[in-house]
Amino acid sequence: MKCAVFLLVSVLLAGGARPDKADPDQEKLQGTWTVESTVFDGKEVPAKSLKGREVVFRGKEFTSYIEGKKSNTLKMVLDSSKKPRQIELWREDLDDSVLGIYSLEGNTLKLCYGEPGAERPTAFESKAGNRHFLLVLKRKKP
């Protein structure tokens, strides 16, 4: 469970064509974020397991780091026109993507997504049996 978030994201699969146009929220996400909390399938990942975990948004990429070492880089597309706002993550060398939702309030970013190929969550929750990840990230001060 310790690395569940990063392992799931590591097995993402690439989907069809994605839009080239950047969403207005893309610029707001740029930079480094620390993982504050993670819940998967209703179970909270212990805080000590999250120590040293960060996510960096650069352009249209989402890169996860564990203790400063690059874990995985994914492509992303945002759609802030949807309610809740939507995110899609994928690796170009694989066949499917992870569909999720996100909320950005100040320096707090919430991401909720299912497993590869699953339907997009409709609420920011991870309950037993729904196989959803819920991450809370805080913007890292420069």
Buried (B, 14 or more C-beta within 10 A) or exposed (E): EBBBBBEBBBEBBBBEEBEEEEBEBBEBBEBBBBBBBBBBBBEBBEEEBBEEBBBBBEEBEBBBBBEEEEBBBBBBBBBBEEEBBBBBBBBEEBEBBBBBBBEBEEEEBBBBBBBBEBEBBEEBEBEEEBBBBBBBBBBEEE
